[in-house]
Amino acid sequence: MSALVGDGSPTPPEPYAVPPVDGAAAPPGQVPPEQVPPPQVLHEQPLPDPIDPEQSLEQAREQAREQAPPQPAEAREATPEGGAPIARGDALPSSPSAPAVPPVTTVSSTLPAPAAPRPGDAGLQTAAKPDPGTDPGTDPDADPSRPLTRVRISHGDLRFARHHVVVGHYPGSTLVGGEGALDELLDGRLSRAAMLGIYPGPIETCQVFTDPEEWTRPPGAIVAGLGPIGGLSAATLARAIAHAALTAALGHLTGGTSDASTDVLQLSLSSLLIGTGQGGLSVRDSVQALLTGVQRANDRLADTELAVHIAEIEVIELWQDRALQAVEALGSSLTSGELADSFTADLRLAERPGRQRRLLFSEPSGWWQQVRVRSEDDGGLTFEASTRRAGTPTRTVPTQRALVDRLVESLVDSPSPDPSAARTLFELLFPNDLKAQAPDTDNLVLLVDRGSAHYPWELLDDQGTQEDREPLGVRRGLVRQLEGSSMRSHVLSATSSRALVVGDTASGLAALPAAQREARSVADALRANGFEADPLIAESGTKIVQALFATSYRVIHLAGHGVYEWPLGDGTDATVTGMVLGNGMYLTAGEVGQMRQVPELVVVNCCHLGSMGSVGPVPPVTSTGPAGAGSAAAGAGTSGFGGSSAPASSTPGVPRSGNYHRLAASFATELIDIGVRAVVACGWAVDDGAAATFATTLYDRMLSGLTFGEALSAARWQTWNDYPAVNTWGAYQCYGDPDYRLAPDAAVHRATTTQRAPASAEQARVEIENLSQSVDVSRNTRFGLDRLRELYEALTPEDREDDALQVLIARTYNKFGDFTHATQYFEQTLERGGTALTVRDFEVWIDQVVRAAASGDDAVDDAVATIESAIDRLRALLDNPAALVLGAHAPERASFLPGDAHAAPVAVGIDRLWRVASAYKRLALVTCPERPGATHTGDWSRTHEALANMSDWYAAARTASGATDRRRHGALANWLAAELALRWRPAPDREPLDRSEARRLIDDALEAAREEAYLAPTFWTVAVYGDLLVLDALWSPRATADEAHHALDLYRRASELGSEEQLRQVRDQVDFLLVMAGTDAHRRVDFLRTLHDGLVALDAPRSAATGDTGDTGDTATADTGDTGEAAEPTDP
């Protein structure tokens, strides 16, 4: 999902402060909010006086009334009564006591929000207060003016949450689990706010993030601060939920009070099971805390007479076992007591796409302990750490800066390790209570400021007398983050798969052949994983800078000569830090910062020239390069920053040799400031072989799907294991989000999914079922197919004889669109008796035969015979399915003939009617004389007959669907597509559908489809709306490029909610129309060609990223065979 402001940059996440109640005016002496200029950064603010969870409800109400200042009459007159619904993407008003939040400017939407949204659906809607005396719920004594809040549990993928999702965050923790998934779905808004230092953490802090695009799911996130890790209880979680709910609710109000005639805004929220992971709460406690917090928020809103009510809560959970626990907890929480008077629950589990099941539960890994290190003016360091279950108090360690700097110099002046200095620094710098935690296995995030960033934290050694133990930086993952970063708020990250790789420059200094080899090796690895990467080897500075701004890059890799605070020699005190380009030119973070799209990953491996004794625009050549190239004086076999062995300079303004590591810290922190997500910078002279091992392992792991933190850990361990005699493993200062991933989706799936063989047939069955469910949300068909084959190969011979398991495998192959393997497993099951096959399996199997015939290389007559035979069998199943089992003993039933008013009524469902219609559609394609490779050129008779049958059967499917069936619009789209083809290619014996009638049907469907796509966006609700817009354009004179791009925008949005296979089905629908359009009608052909090319372009990046060639044995479109959410509304 992308959310861009008017200038094309991402919409910044905005914190929202809870305003004082009753629309209080600004205090005396304070400038009114509307006159305050928008600030650059706003921090969230807590409630004026948080609700004490221990105080009584009456005490809380009294407290709210006491704190509410009276509203002047002029303020009441200036503000509308109640409030109007705020569309997604609109800015939420800030507190009157805080500077006003500027409205968020978004890209204009293709459609406005529906005029009358359904009550209780996504976002805020307006609903009138119930009339006094009406029954508000199940409690006859309940206040009729206080409607009950609806609660239900949903089991499915987070992207199908219906409303803004409430999620918790602990101070100092990284974004993992559901919070990390939300960050990815919201285009990194959460992580950017965290990097800016405006992210919630302490109890009763909150921030709301909204994606302004329509039909995206989830529409946003509400992050609630949970306080220190280890301190969370059900009571504190209820406080956090209450604050988050009030923040979301009050932020949508325009101010003012309410009376009995005022409309009430209905707010709907989704939530995860907060606190059940690292918080240590049970599912029952989490559910009860959620209900309690929402109840308190509603009480406070009602008591302060603000016209908003939290009307619906959805708890969404991926795993079935936890979702069922939540249902049980919900039911038991509402059996009696105060909560029962405030909520009404649906105790049926709502199943959503992507839902998963498991036999075993294991606590997720990936926890990163955060240690904050601040430098003090007197040279001391202040430490603050958090652990899984508790926080540690702040500790300040006094240090002698001169002593510490001398020890640091002894570490970085040589690639050979100095164990004594590393251990001494550890003892000097770390507080004693943190030393005791050093043997822990948690990964570390060091949050450093600019003063503490230059210390070589990666090298510190806590081994003590345990000589055989791995160093701290090897044993535990270690990533840096920069505190107090001035990162620009509008960060537009590069999305292209391109990399800029520089290996040495025409600097006029010593050539660096090892840097050139490194650049070629890195470029090769990137190209092998789908990146465009042509290395620039020893090129001029001008060419390198021109390449930098020629396009956008996700990755920048620099290897060459570098300087830190190098005097420019222009008669001033000006200095420069960066890569030497030659002729007085340098590549600095400033140039990278001028790129419109900021790279995600930057690796800087430059040798340091700061030890030289002369001053000038081009330093003398005496240093080694990234792999040991340079002067003889530099010493062979070392690379990276500071390769010189020359003595420290005494020239004023020239850095000492021990400052090599400061180039890494300086360049890295500047890159973080401009918004780069991950930076790796070499800190001093390193060994050639060890450096090559580190770089190779880092890129290999990241491109294979591991996170930044995991790849760094692997690279450090491999380098230390292979080269224990040098300190290269600790020479790289690495900044960024440890959970950042560079790899495409396919690699991420491989890296994050357990690849162990199943321990039992039941475990294999569960994982195959999960794969089948993931089809509807997966953008990686190739991974699913590969994993399915691995699971089958891991089965024992006895397991492979299980017919039910064979059928499950066949159904899953079918959902992935691999009809060849699906048919193979269906046939194997049938050969053994077919006891596990259902009537639906036979329908799916027949449908596969039709699809294979339509897309295969068979002669037209053979394909026609196959399809017609399949149609006869499908119609036999439709007329009398009992005959499949009972044969001649089956009771007779009248045949179903669509459009035959005299036929006896036969109860049929949409699915079987759809399959027959689909078969006629493919028959029309096979017999079309203008299809490529057609043999009956000019003979439209068979095509006309097939199109007529297609039209009749899809019309019958629409009639059978009922007024509320979501597939009704898809059946209409296919029916009108058939009628459109008959209008383009008139049949002599059939009157085409009247154009005005077709337009009326489309207009009626468009209104309902638009509302459904907006309020309940799934792949098919959005895609079928696009299908109807395409037909609307083709049935009218408006088949223009603008209309095509309008539909393509909808297909793009749909693609973000679905799978590759679903997107291909949409493309096949367009291709059907393109074949039927012929070549003589240029306007409609151009329109359909634009659609076709746009859909191919939408699918291309995903196929390239996953390595999917689209060849799954049969490129025909898959029919899921699922009557639930996966059945296709648009049948190609």
N, C-alpha and C positions, 0 to 999 in steps of 0.2 A: 504494500500500500504506500502510496506517495501522497504527501500533503505539502503543497508548495504555496508560498505567499506570492503576491503579485509579481515580485521581481525574480521568481524562479527559485528562490532559496527555501529551505524547509521551514515550516511553521515552527517557531520555538515553543517548547513546553512552557506553560505559564502556571505559576503558583497562585493559589486563590486563598485569600484570607477570609475568615468568617466575620461578617459585619456584625456590629452591635444590633440587638433586636429593635423592633419597632421603627426601623428606618431613621435612626438617630442622626441628627445633623452633626457637622464637624464641630469639635469642641472650640470654645472661644480662642481666638488667636491662631487657629489653624486655617490654612487656605482651603476653600472648598475643593472637593476632589476633581470637579470638572475643570478647575483652573490649574491643576498641577500637571506639569509636563510628564509624559510617560518616562518611567525610569528604564535604565538599561537592564537591571536585574532586580527582581523582587523576591524576597524571601517569604516563605509561608509564616503565618502568625497563628498562635494558639487562640482558643476561645478566650474571651475576657476573663472568666473564672470557670475552669473546667468543672463539669459535673462530677461530684464525688460519688463513686459507685456505692459507698456505704450509707449515704444520706437517703432519707425517705423521699418518695415521689413528691409529697407536699413541700418538703424542704427545698427540693430542686426547683419546683415551680415558683416558690416564694423568692428564691435566689434570682431566678430569671426575671421576675417582675421588678425586683429591687434594682437590678442592673440596667433595666431598660430606661434610658432617658426619654423624657417627653418629646414628642415630635412637634415642631412649630407648625402652625396652621398653613403657612406659606409652603412649607415642605410637603404637607399632605396634599395641597392643591396642585403642586407641581409634579407629583408622581402619580402614575395611573394606579387605580385600585387593582389589587391582586397582582397579576403579572401575566405576560404572554409567553407562550412556549418559545424557547430559544432553539433555533436550528443548530444541528451539529456543525461545529466550525465557528459559530459566533463566540465572541469573547464573553466570559462571565464577568459581571461587574465585581469590582473589588470592594473592600471595606471602606466606609466613609472615613475611617481614621487612617487609611493608608492611601498612597498615591494611586490614582486611577490606572487600571490596566487598559492599555490601548486595545481596540478591537483587532481581532486577527483577520487579516485579509487573506482570502483563499481564492484559488482558481474557481471561476464560475462553474457551477455544476451543470451537467447536461439537462437536468430536470429540477424543477422546484420540488420541495417537499409536498406531499399530498395535502390538499386543503383540509381534509378532515381525518387525521390519523386515528387509528383504532385505539380505544382506551386500553392502557396497560401494556402497549407495545413499546418499542425502543424509544428511549429519550423521555422528554417531558411532553405530556399532553394535557389538554384542558378538559376537565370534567366538572360538571356542576355539583355542588354540595347536595347530599341526599336531603329530601324534604323531611322535616321533623315527623316522626312517627313511623317512618319506613323502617323495615327490618334490615339492619346493617350486616347481619351475619348470623351465626348460630346462637349467640347469646342474647336472650330476650331482654336482659337488663342492660345491654351495652348502650352507650351514648350514640343515638342515631346520627349525630354530626361527626362521629369518628369512625369512618369505614375501616373494616379489617384489612390488614395487609396480606396479600396472597404470597405464599411461599411454595416453591417446588424445587426438586432436585433434578438436574439434567446430567446425563451420562454421555459424554462425548468430548470431541476435540475443542480446545479453548477458542479456536477461531469461530466457533458457532455459538459463542455466548451472545445473548440477545441484546445486552445493555453494557454500559460502562462496567468494567470489572474491578471490584475492590480487591486489593492485594496488599499484603503487609511487607514492611522492610525494617530490618534491624540496623542501627547505626554501625557503620564500619563494615558491613557485609557486602558482597558482590551480588550482582543480579543473576540468580540461578533459578532453576525450576520454572514454576508458572510465571514468576516475575520476569525471568529472562525471556520466556516465550512471548509474553506481552510486549516486551521491548522490541523483539524482532518483528512482531506483527504491526507495531506502531512505528516502524522505520527508525528505531534507535532513539526515540524521544526520551525514554526513561534514562538511558545511559548518558545521553548528552546533558540532561539536567544534573545527574550525579557528578559528572566531570566538572560542571560549572559550580558545584558546591551549593546547589539550591534544592537538594533532594531530601525528602522527609527521612526521619530516623527517630528522634526523641518521641516519647509518647505525646499524643495530641498535636502532631504536625501532619500535614496532609498536602497533597498536590494532585490536581486533576489534569489529565492529558486527554486531548480529543483529536481524533482524526476527522477532518472536515469533509472527507469524501463520502458521498452517499453510498449506501448499500455495502459498506465495509463492515466486517465483523472481526473482533469486537469493535464497537465504535470508539472506545477509549478506555482509559484506566484511571482508577482512583487509588493512589498509593497512600497508605496510612502508616505513619511511624509507630513502631511497636516498642520502642525503648530498648534498653540494653539486652543483649542476648543472655538468657538465663533468668531474666526478671519477668518474663511474660507469664501471666496467670489469666484465668477466665475473666476476672474482674478488670484487669488492665486492658485485655483485648476488647471487652465491652466498651470501655472508655474510648479506645482507639476507633472502634467502629462508629460510635455515636458521633465523634468529631468528624470522621470522614463523611458520614451521611449528611451531617449539617453543612459541611463545606460544599458538598455537591448540590444540596438543596438550596441553600441560601445564595450560592453563587449564581443561580439561574433567575433569581428575583431581581426586579428593577427597583425594589424598595416599596414602602407604603404599608398600610395596614389592611385589614380585611373586615368585612361585616357579613351578615347572614346571606346577603345576595351576591357575594363575590365568588367568582369561579375559583376553584382550587386546582393548582397545577399538580398533576400526578407524576411522580418520579419513579422510574423502574431501575433497579440495580441488579447486576450479577456479582457473584463473589466466589472466590476460591475457598477451600477449607483452610482458613488462615491459622497458623500456629501449630499445625499438626506435624510439621517437619522438624526443623531445628528448635522450634519453640517448645516441643515436648508435650503439647496438649493432646488430649484424646479427641476423636471426631465428635463425640457427644459434647464435650466442653466447648469446642470450636463452634458448633451449631448453636448451642445455647447462648454463647457470647455474642454471636451475630444477631440473633433475635433480640437479645437484651439491648444491644447497642442501637438497633433500628427502632425499637420501642421507645427508648429514651429520646432519640432524635425526634420522633413523631410527637412525643409528649411536649418537648420543648418548643417545637414548631407550632403546635396547637395552642399552647399556653401563651405564647408571644403573639398569637393571631397573625402569623405570617401565612399567606395563602399557598402553601405547598404541603403535599403529603406524600410520604414514601409508600406507594401503593403496591409494589410488587418486588419480590426478592427471588432471584434465581441463583441457586448454588450449583456450580458446574464442576464436574470431576471426571477425569479421563478414565480412571480405573474402576471397574465394576464393583469390586469388593468394598472400596471406600465409598462409592456412591450409595450402595445398599446400606452401609453403616450410617450414612448421613440421613437416609430415609427413616431408618429406625430411630435415630436420635431426634429427628424432627417430630415423629409421631409421639414419642415419649415426652418430649418437651411441651407439647400442646395438649396433653391429656387433662391438665388442670392447672390452676394458679393464674397469675397475672398475665403470663404470655398467652394463655388460651383466650383471653379476652381481647387480644390485639391482633391475632393472626388467624388465617384460615389456610390449611395446607392441602395440597394435592399429593397424596402419598403413593401415587404411581410414578415410577421412574420414567422420566422423559428421555427417550433415546435420541441422540444426535449423531451425525456422521463422525467417523473417526474413533468411535468408542473402542476401548480395549479391555481385555480380560487377562487375568494372570492366576497362576497357581501358587506362586511364592511372592512374598513381599520382602524387599531388601531396601535399606535406607539408601537414598541416592547419594552418590559421591559428588565431588566437585566443590567441597567447602573450602573457602579461602579465608584464613584468619587475617584480619587487618591490624597492622601495627602502624600507628601514626608517629612520625619522628619530626619534631620541630627544632630548629636551631634557635638558640637564645643569643642576645646581644653580647653576653659575657663569654660566649664560646661553649656554653653547656648545651645539652640536648634533652628535650622533653619527650618522653615516650608515653603512649596510651595504646593499650591493646584490648582486643575483644577475643573471647574464645567461644566455643560452641554453647556453653551453658552459663557463662558469667563474663562480666567485664572486669578488667583490672584497673585499679586506680592509676591516676597520672603519676609518673615518676620522672624526676629531673635528675640527670646525671651530670655533675660538674666535670668539665674536661679542661685540660691545658691544650689550647689550640696548637701551640708550637710543637708539643710532644706528639699530638695525634697526627699533625701534618707530616712530621718527620717519619712516623711509622707508615703512613700512607705512601709517602715517596719511596720508601724501601720496598713496598709491595709492587708498585707500578713501574719502577724504573727497569725492571727485568722480567722476562717471561718465565724465569725460573722461580718456583714457589719459595716463599719464606715462611715456613710454618710458624716460627716463633712470633713474627710480626702479626700474622693473621690471628693467632690465639690471643696475643696481647691486646690487639684492638678489640676483639670480642669482649674480653674481660673489662676493658676500659669503657666501652661505649654502651654495653647493654646493662639495664638494671638487673639486680640480682634475682628478682622474682620472675623476670622474663627468661633469665638463664635457665631456671628450673624447668621452663616449658620448652626449651629448645629441642629436647629429644622427641617431642610430639611429632605426629605424622601429618598434621594439618599443613596445607600449603600456606604461603605467606604473601600478603600484599603489603608492601612498604609504602605508606603514604608519606612522601617526603616533601619538604619545601625547598626553596632554591638554595638555602644555606646547607641543608643536610644532603642534598642530591649528589654532591661531588664525592661523598665517601664511598669506597668500594665495598658496599654491603654484601655483594655476592661472594666476596672472598673470605669473609670473616669465618673463623674456624672455632667450633665449640668442642672439638674432640677431647681436649684435656689430656688425660693419660691413656685414652682409648685410641691407640694408634690405628687400629683396624677399622674404625668407624668412618663412614663417608662424611665429608664436610657438610656443614649446614646447608649451603647453597646447592649441593647435589642431592642431599637426602630429602629435602623439602622443596616443593616448587616455590619460586620466588619471582615476583613481578613487581615493578615499581609503578606508582601513580603519583602525579604531581598535585599537591595541595595548593589551593589559592591560584589555580591557573586562570589566566585572563583569556581563555579560549573564546573566540568570537561566537556569538549566540546563533548566528545564521550560518550553519555549516552545511554546505551542499557536497555530499560525499560522491566520489566517482563510482559509477556502477558498471562501466565497461570492463571487459576482461582484457585490459591492455596493461603493459608494464614498461617502464623506462629503466633500462639497465645500462649503467655507465661503467666501463672498465678502463681506468686510467684516462688521462686527458693530455692534450698537446700543451703541457704546462711549461715546457722548457726545462723541466727538472728531470731527474733520472727516470727512465722508463720502468714501468712496473709490470713485468710479464705475468707475475702471479695474479695481479689484479685483473689482467686481461683474461687469464684462464678462468678465474672466478666468475667474471661477468658472462662468459660464454656458457659455463656450466649452469649458472642460475637461469639464463635465458632458455637453455635447453629444457630444464625442468619445468619452467613455466609453460613453455609451448606444448610440452607433453600433456599438460593438464588444461588445455583449452585457452591459454592466454596468447595474445599477440605480443611478442617480445623479440625485437631485433636489437642486439646489443650495440652500443656505440663504443668502439674500441679506439682509444688514443685520438679522439676527435677534438676539433678546436672548441674553445669555449663558446664561440658564437653559435656553432652548430648545436651544441648541447642545450644552450638556452632556448634556441628556436624550437628544438624538439620538445623541450619542457612545456612550452605553451602551444604546441601544435594541436594537442588533443588532451583528453583526460586520461588519467592513469589510476588504477587501483593500487599498483605497487610501484615504488621507486627504489632502486638498489644502486648505491653509489660506492665505488671502490676507486681510491686514488689518493693523492696528497691532500692533507688538510692542515688548517691552522686554527689556533685558539687565541683570540684577542691579539691578533698580529697587527703591529703598527703599520699603517698604510704608507708612511714615509712621505706624506704630502705637506709636512710642516705643521700639522695639527696633532692633537692627541688621539685622533680617530683610529680605531682598531676594527678588525674584521675577524669573524669566526665562520669557517666553512670550508668548502672544497676548492682547491686551487685549480683555476681554469687556464691560467697563463695570461701574459700581457697585462698584468695588473687586474685581472678579473677573478672573481670568486663566486661560487654558487653557495648561497646562504639560505637559512630558513626563510628570510624575507622574500626571496624569489619564489620559493615553494608556496609561501603564503599568498602570493598574488595569483595563483591558479584559481580559476573559478570553481572547479570541482576538486576538492581536497582528496589526496590519496588516502587509502585506508592503512596501508603498511609501508613504512620507510625503513630501509636497512642502510646504515651509514658505516662503511668500513674504510676509513681514511687514515693514512699514516700521519703522525703529528710532526710538525716542523718547528714547534715552539722552542726547541732547545738550541737553535742556532744563535750565533752571536751578532749577526748583522741585522740591520733594519732596512726594509725596502719593500716595494710592491711585489717583487718575486723573491722569495727566500732562496738562499743558496741550497744546492743539492747535496745533502749529507745524510738523509734519512732513508730508512728502509721502507719498502712498500707493503701492501697488504699481504704479500706472501714472500717477503724477504728480499725483493729486488731493491737495489740501491747501491750506495757507496760501500766500499770495502770497510770503511770505518764503522759503518752501522752494524756490522756483524751479520753473518748469513743465518738464514733459517728463522728469522723473526718477521712478524708483520703487524699491521694495525697501527694504532696511535703510538707515537713516541718511540719509533724504532731506533732512534739515534743513541749511540753510546757516548756521544760527545759530552764534555763536562757541562755543568749548569752554567748558564749565561749570567754574566754580571752586568750586561748592558741594560740600562734603564728602559722599562717598557717592554722588555722581551721576557716571556714567561720562563719560569724554571722548568727543568726537565720533569720534575715531579708533578707538574700540572697537566700531564697528558690526559688524565681521566676527566679533567674539567671540560675538554672539548666535547667529549661524549655527553656529559651532563648538560652543557650549554646548548648544543645543537638539538639534543633530544627534547629538552624542555621547551625550546622555541617551537619545535614541530608539534608538540602536544598543544601548545597555545593556539595554533592555527586550526586545530581540529583533527589532526592525524590520530587514528584510533590505536595504532600500535607502532612503536619505534624500537629498533635494535641498533645500538651504537657501540662500537668497539672502543675500549677505554685505554689501552696501552699496547705495547709491542707484544705480539703473540707468535707462537710457533706455527710454521707453515702447515704442517700436516694436521695439527690440532685444529687450526682455524678452518681448514677444508672440511674436517669432520663435523665441526659445529654447524657450518653453513649448510652442508649437505643434509644433515639430520634435521635441522630446523625447517628447511623448505620441504623436505620429503614428508615430514609429519604434518605440517600445516596443509599441504596440498592433498594429503590423504584423508583429511577431515578432522584432525585433532584441533583442539582450541589452542590459542596463543600460549596460554599457561602450560598446557600439556606438552606442546611441541618444545617449548623452552626447557622444561624439565628433562625431556628425552635427550635434547641436544647437549645439555650440560652433563648429564650422566654418561652419555656415550663418549664425550670428549674426555671427561675425567677417567673413565675406565680404560680408554685406549692410550691416553697420554698423561699418566699420573705424575710424571716428573716435571710438568709445566703447569702454569696457572691459567692457561687459556680458557678453561671451562668457566672461570669467573670474570673474564675480561669484558664481557658484554653487558652493558647496562640496558635493560629492557623495560620500556614504559608502555602502559596501556591496560585494556580490559582483559583479564585472564581468560574470559569466555568468548573473546572475539574469534571468529573463524574466517579464514580466507577461502577455503575450499568451496567448490560448487555443491549443490544439494546431494548429489550421488555420493560423493566422498563423505559428507557429513553423516548420511544415513549409514554408510558402512562403518564409520568410526563410532557411532553412538549406539549401534544395535549389537546386542550380544550375539556372537557368532558361534557359541558353543553348540555342540550337537545336543538335541533334546535327550533328556534322561529317561523319558517314557513316551509311549504313544500318545498319552493324554496331553503331555506338555507340547508335543508336536502339533496336536490337534488345535490347542489353544493358540499357538503362534500362527498357524495357518489361518484360523478364524480372524486373528488380529490383522494379518496381511490383507485378507478379504475386505475387512472394514476400512483399512487405510487407503484402499483404492480411491474412495470418494474424496480424499483430501490430499493424496500424494501427488507430488510433481515429479516423481521419480519411478516410472514404470520399470525401468531396467533393474533397479535395485530389488524391487519386489519380486520380479521374475527370478533373478539370481538366487535370492534367499529361499524362494519356494523350491527351487531345484536342490539347493543345499539341504533343506529339511527332508526332502524325499530321499536323497542319497543317504542320509543318516538313519533312516528307518531300518529296522531289522526285517528279515524276510517274513517273519510272522506278522509284523505290523503292516507290511505291504499287501497282505491278504485280507486286510480289514476293508470290506466293501464300503462302509460308511466313510472311512478316511479317504479312500480312492475317489468317492463322489465329491467329497469336500475339496480335494485337490483339483478335480475337474472343474468344479464351479468357480474356484479361485482363479484358475487359468483363464476361464471364460471372462471373468470380471476384468482381468488385466488385458483382455483383447487377444490373447494367444490361443486362437481357435484350434490350431493344429494339435497342441498338447492337450487342450480340453477334450477334443474328440477322441484322442488316444486313450485318455483315462476313462472316458465314458464307455468306450468299446471294451476296454479291459474288464470293467465292472459287469458289463452285459454278458461277456463270455463266461463269467463265473456265476451267472444266474440273474444278475441285476436286482437282487433283493433290496438294495438300498436306494434304488432309483425311484423317483416320484414322477407323477404325471408332468409336473413342471419341468423336471429334468429332460423328459422326452421333448417337451415343447422347445426348450433351450437348444437341445441337440438338433432338432429339425431346423431351427432358426440358424444355427451355425452352418448347416448344409447350404441353406439359401445364401448366406453371406459369402461363403467360400465359392459358390458357383458364380455369384455376381462379380467377384473380384479376381477370380482365377484366370487361367489361360485357356480354359476349355473353349471349344468352338461354340458359336452362338447357339446352334441347335441343341447341342448337348447341355449347355447351361440352361436353356429354356426348359428342356425336358426335366432336368433336375429340380428346377424351381417350381414348375407346375405340379410335379409329383409331391413336393413338400407342401404346396398349398393344399392339395387334396387331403394330406394327412393332418394338417393343421385344422382344416375345416371339419374333418371327421372328429377330431378331439373336441372341437368347439360344439359340434352338434350333439355328441354322445360320448363324453369322456369315460363312462363306465365300460364302454366296449373295449377299451384298452386292457382292462382286467378281466371282464366277464365274457368277452367275445360275443358269440351268437346268443348267449343267455342274457345279454344286457337288454333292459327295456328300451323300446323304441321311443325316439323323440323326433319332433318335427325339425327339419333343417332350418338353420338361420340364414336368411337372405336379407342383407341390408337394403332398405328402401322398399321391400315388398309389403305393402299394407295388408295383403290377404294372408300372409304367413302366420302360423300359430305363434303366439308369444313364447319365446325361449329365453330363459334367464342366462345372461352371459355377462362376463366381466370385461373391463377395458383391456386387460392384458392380452387375452386371446384374440380379441378383435384387432388390437394393435399389431400383433405378430402377422396376422393374415394381410393387413394393410401394408406392413413393411415388406412382405414377400412380393406383393404386387408392385410396390415401388421399385424394388430391385429388378423385377421382371421388365418394368418400363425402361430402366437404365440399360439392361442387357440388349433389349430389342431396338433401342433408339438408333435410327439410321445415321444420325450425326455423331454418334459416340466414336471416339478414336478406335479404329480397327473394325468398324462395323462392316458386315458383309452384305446386308440387304439395304443398300443405299437407295433412299427415296421411298421405301416401303414403310409407311407409318401405321399400317393397320394393326399390327400386334401391339405396337406402343400405345395407340389410342385405346385399345381394349384394356391394357394394363393400367393406364392412367385413369380410365373410368372406374375400374374396380378399386384402385387405390383411393380415389376420391370417395366412393361409396363406403368403403370400410373404415376410413378415417372419420368420416361423418358419423358412422355408427358408433365408433369408439368415443367420439365427443359426446354423443347422446347418452351412452352408457356410463360416462364418467361422473355424472351428477354435477350439480351447480357448485359444490365446494371442493371437488377433486382438483388438486393442483396440476394434474396432467391435462386438464380440459383445454387450456390454452395451447399446449403442444399439439394436441389432436387437431385443433382448429388450424394451427399453422401448417400442418402437413396436408390437411384437407384443402386449404386455400392454395397451397403450393401446387397440388395436383390440378386444381381448377385453373390456375394461372398457366400451367403448361398446356392445358387443353385450349386455353384462349390463344396462346402463342401458336399452337399447332392444332387448329380446329379439326375435330372429327366430323365427318359428313353426317353421321346419324345421331349426334348428341348436341343439345343446345347448351352452350357454356353458361356458367353462373353469371348472373347479371352483375355488372361492375358496381352499381350502387349498393346492391345487397352485400357484396363482398366488403365494400368500404364500411358499411354499417356494422357488419360483424367485427371487422378489425377495430373500428373506433370503440365499440363496446368493450372489446377484450383489452385494448390498450390501457384504458383507465384502470381496470381491475388488476392487470398485470403490473402496471407501474406501481400501484400501491403495494402489491404483494412483494415486488422486488425491493421496495424501499423499506418496508416494515419487517420483512422476513427474508433477508437476502441469503440465498444459497446459490450454488452454481446455476441450477436450472431456473430458478425464479428470475434471475438477472438475464441469463442467456435467452430464455424464451421471450422475454421482453424485447431483446435485440432482434430475435426472429420476426416478431410482429412488426417492428419498425421497418425491417427489410421488406416485408410483404406490403406494408403501407406505402412505401416508396414505389414498389413495382406495380401496384394496382393503381397508381396515380401518376401524374407527369413529373414527380419529384425524385426520380432516380438519379440523383446528382452525387458528385464526389463528397459534398458536405454531408449528405444523408448517410453515405457509406461510412464516413469517419465517425459520425454520431453512433451508428450501430457498432462499429469497431471499438469505440470507447466502452460500450456496455460489455462487449465480449472480453475486453481486457480486464474489466472489473470482475466479471464472472470467473475468469481464469485464475484470479487470486483466491477464489473460494473452492476450486475444484482440481481435477486431475488432468493429466495429459490426455487420457482417453476420452474424457468428456469434451475437451476442447476439440479433439479430432472429429467427434460426432457433429459438432457445430460446423466444422469446415466441410464435412461431407454433405451436410444439408445445403450449403451454399454451392458446392460442386454439382449437386443434382440440378439445381436451378440453372447453373451455368451451361450444363449439357443440353438442357431443354430449351434454353434461350436461342441456341443456334449462333450463327456468326453474322447474320445480316442486320440485326437490330443493334447498331453500334452503341447506343446510349445505355441500354440495359446491360449489354455485355461489358461495357467499361465499368459500370456500377458493380456488377458481380465480380469482375476481375479485381477491382480494388478491394473488395471484401475478401476474396480468396488470398490475395497477396498479403493483406494485413493479418489474416489468421495464420498464415504460414510463418510470418515474421514473429507473431506472438509465441508460437510453439518452438521456433528455432532456438532461442536462447536456452530454453529449458532442456531441449534435446541435446544441445551441445554441452551444457553443463553436466548432464547426467550420463553422457556418452551413449545415449539412446539413439539408434539409427532408425527406429521406427519399424524395424524388421522383427516381428514377433511370430513369424511363421505364417501370418495372415494379416494383411494390413486393413482388413475390413473392420468396421466399427463394432465394438463390443456391446452386447446386450447383457446387462447384469443379471437379468432373471430375478430381480428383487422387486417385490411389490411395494417395498418401503421407499425410503428417500432416494434410492439409487436408480429407480426406473426412469428411463429417459423420456422427457417431454418432447424432445425433438429427435425423431428417428430419421437418420440419414438415408 
